Amino acid sequence: MQKSKKIKNEVSLREYTLTGNFEISPDVHVISFVRDFEFQPGQVVKIALNNEVAPRIYSICSGNKEEEIHILFNIKDDGYLTPKLATMIPGEQILVSEPYGTFIGSKKEAWYIATGTGVAPFYSMIKSGVTDNKKLIHGVRFLNQFYFEDDLEEKLTENYIRCCSKESSCHTFPGRVTDYLNSLPNLPDVSYYLCGQALMVVEVRDLLISKGVKFDKILSEIYF
């Protein structure tokens, strides 16, 4: 790690050296670097490659006691940062902000609802031990998109629900997250955390409200 730098939007970033870059599914990567800061599970960081282009926001995808920070991302073909991040090797450097954000887990009973790489903040919460009274519902199109499923199944057992819309298996609900929620006769009076693309967040939020969930019980984080 070297001195802080400022980029054009005045966000303070520091240099970190990559320790790993793994493709865990087609076009989906996890990069890592040594942790030297504290964070709360669910928080995000901004990442850039230089001080000329504005950074992008990513949820931390590791436990808050782990020695390394992990970042989960999928390659955006029309994006600037992710195609470059995917080709980087250990020893190369990236710029990272301090962690921030209020999308934070608690000890209260809650349902975590995610699609795709939106599972990242929930995995951080679960890896940090925030598992009591928690249920994770993860929606994807294909079976190879259930990232970290072995670990999640071990930690959450029957409270880990996999929804797959394009493929089927004996361990998954056949359909989208909204289909699964609609299949339930009642929803419990708990907090609901939503993380995914904007359309998913809006659809799930509206569905929850239509089923009697109070608006102030719904927290959301949108992935772009």
C-alpha positions in Angstrom: 0.0 0.0 0.0 1.3 3.5 -0.8 0.2 7.1 -0.3 -3.4 8.3 -0.8 -4.4 9.7 -4.2 -7.3 11.9 -5.2 -9.1 11.5 -8.5 -11.2 14.0 -10.3 -14.3 13.6 -8.1 -12.2 14.2 -5.0 -12.7 10.7 -3.6 -9.6 9.7 -1.6 -8.2 6.4 -2.8 -5.2 4.4 -1.7 -3.1 1.9 -3.7 -3.4 -1.8 -2.9 -1.6 -4.7 -4.4 -3.7 -7.6 -5.7 -3.1 -10.9 -4.0 -5.5 -13.0 -6.1 -7.8 -13.0 -9.1 -10.0 -16.0 -9.6 -12.7 -16.7 -12.2 -15.3 -18.5 -10.1 -17.9 -18.8 -12.9 -17.9 -17.7 -16.6 -17.0 -14.0 -16.7 -17.4 -13.7 -12.9 -14.3 -13.0 -10.8 -13.2 -12.5 -7.2 -10.2 -10.3 -6.6 -8.4 -9.9 -3.3 -6.0 -7.6 -1.4 -4.6 -7.5 2.1 -7.0 -5.8 4.5 -5.7 -2.9 6.6 -9.0 -1.3 7.6 -12.1 -2.1 9.6 -15.5 -2.4 8.0 -19.0 -3.4 8.8 -20.5 -6.3 6.8 -22.6 -4.9 4.0 -20.5 -1.9 3.3 -18.9 -0.9 -0.1 -15.7 0.5 -1.4 -14.9 2.5 -4.6 -12.3 1.0 -6.9 -10.4 2.6 -9.8 -7.3 1.8 -11.8 -5.9 5.3 -12.2 -6.7 8.9 -11.1 -8.2 9.9 -14.5 -11.4 7.8 -14.5 -14.1 7.9 -11.8 -14.1 4.8 -9.6 -16.9 2.2 -9.4 -18.7 1.0 -6.3 -18.4 -2.7 -5.2 -19.7 -4.4 -2.1 -17.1 -6.1 0.1 -17.5 -9.9 -0.2 -15.5 -11.1 2.8 -15.8 -11.5 6.5 -14.8 -8.6 8.7 -12.2 -10.6 10.5 -10.5 -12.1 7.4 -7.0 -11.0 6.5 -8.0 -10.2 2.9 -10.7 -8.1 1.3 -12.6 -9.9 -1.5 -14.5 -8.2 -4.2 -17.0 -10.1 -6.4 -17.8 -8.8 -9.9 -19.0 -9.8 -13.3 -17.5 -8.5 -16.5 -19.5 -5.8 -18.2 -18.7 -6.0 -21.9 -19.5 -2.3 -22.4 -17.8 -1.3 -19.1 -14.4 0.4 -18.6 -13.3 -1.2 -15.3 -14.4 -4.8 -15.1 -12.8 -6.0 -18.3 -9.5 -4.6 -17.1 -9.9 -5.9 -13.6 -10.5 -9.4 -15.0 -7.1 -9.5 -16.7 -5.1 -8.3 -13.7 -2.6 -10.6 -11.9 -1.3 -10.7 -8.3 1.3 -8.0 -7.8 -0.5 -5.4 -9.9 -2.1 -2.4 -8.1 -5.6 -0.9 -7.8 -7.0 2.2 -6.1 -9.5 1.6 -3.3 -11.5 4.0 -1.1 -12.3 3.6 2.6 -15.4 1.4 3.2 -18.7 3.2 3.7 -22.5 2.7 3.5 -25.5 2.0 5.7 -26.6 -1.3 4.1 -25.5 -3.1 7.2 -26.6 -6.4 8.8 -27.9 -6.6 12.4 -28.8 -9.3 14.9 -32.5 -8.8 14.1 -34.4 -11.4 12.2 -34.2 -10.7 8.5 -34.5 -12.1 5.0 -31.7 -11.4 2.5 -32.9 -11.3 -1.1 -30.3 -11.1 -3.9 -29.9 -11.8 -7.6 -26.6 -12.5 -9.3 -23.5 -10.8 -7.8 -25.9 -9.0 -5.5 -25.2 -11.8 -3.1 -21.9 -10.2 -2.2 -22.9 -8.0 0.8 -24.9 -10.9 2.2 -22.0 -13.3 1.9 -19.9 -10.7 3.8 -22.6 -10.6 6.6 -22.7 -14.4 6.8 -18.9 -14.8 6.7 -18.8 -12.3 9.6 -21.1 -14.5 11.7 -24.4 -12.7 11.1 -26.4 -15.9 10.5 -28.8 -16.3 13.4 -32.5 -15.7 12.3 -31.4 -15.0 8.8 -32.7 -16.5 5.5 -31.0 -16.0 2.1 -32.9 -16.1 -1.1 -30.6 -16.0 -4.1 -32.0 -15.8 -7.7 -30.0 -16.6 -10.8 -30.6 -17.7 -14.4 -28.2 -20.7 -14.5 -27.0 -23.2 -11.9 -23.3 -22.1 -12.1 -24.3 -18.7 -10.9 -24.9 -19.7 -7.3 -21.6 -18.3 -6.0 -20.3 -19.7 -2.8 -23.2 -22.1 -2.5 -21.3 -24.8 -0.6 -20.3 -22.4 2.1 -23.7 -20.8 2.2 -25.5 -24.1 2.5 -23.2 -25.2 5.3 -23.8 -22.0 7.3 -27.5 -21.5 6.6 -28.7 -25.1 5.9 -32.5 -24.9 5.1 -32.4 -21.1 5.3 -30.5 -20.9 2.0 -33.0 -20.8 -0.8 -31.8 -21.1 -4.4 -34.1 -19.9 -7.2 -33.1 -20.7 -10.8 -35.1 -19.5 -13.8 -33.4 -21.2 -16.8 -32.2 -24.5 -15.4 -33.4 -27.0 -12.8 -32.0 -29.3 -10.1 -33.4 -31.0 -7.0 -31.9 -28.3 -4.8 -33.5 -25.3 -6.4 -36.8 -23.5 -6.7 -37.9 -23.4 -10.4 -38.3 -19.8 -11.1 -37.4 -16.3 -10.2 -37.1 -14.8 -6.7 -40.5 -13.1 -7.2 -42.0 -16.5 -8.1 -40.8 -18.0 -4.9 -42.1 -15.1 -2.8 -45.5 -15.3 -4.6 -45.6 -19.0 -3.7 -45.6 -18.3 0.0 -49.0 -17.8 1.6 -47.7 -15.4 4.2 -44.5 -13.4 4.9 -43.1 -13.0 8.3 -42.8 -9.6 10.1 -39.0 -9.3 9.7 -36.6 -6.9 7.9 -36.0 -7.5 4.2 -32.7 -6.7 2.6 -32.7 -6.5 -1.2 -29.6 -6.4 -3.4 -29.5 -6.6 -7.2 -30.2 -4.6 -10.3 -32.8 -1.7 -10.1 -35.6 -3.6 -11.8 -35.3 -6.5 -9.4 -35.2 -4.3 -6.4 -38.3 -2.4 -7.5 -40.2 -5.6 -8.4 -39.4 -7.3 -5.1 -40.1 -4.2 -3.0 -43.5 -3.8 -4.7 -44.3 -7.4 -4.2 -43.4 -7.4 -0.5 -45.5 -4.3 0.1 -48.5 -5.9 -1.7 -48.1 -8.8 0.7 -48.3 -6.6 3.7 -44.7 -5.9 4.5 -44.2 -2.3 5.8 -42.1 0.0 3.7 -39.8 0.8 6.6 -39.0 -2.9 6.9 -37.4 -3.0 3.4 -33.7 -2.0 2.9 -32.2 -2.0 -0.6 -28.9 -1.8 -2.4 -28.9 -1.4 -6.2 -26.2 -2.8 -8.4 -25.6 -1.1 -11.8 
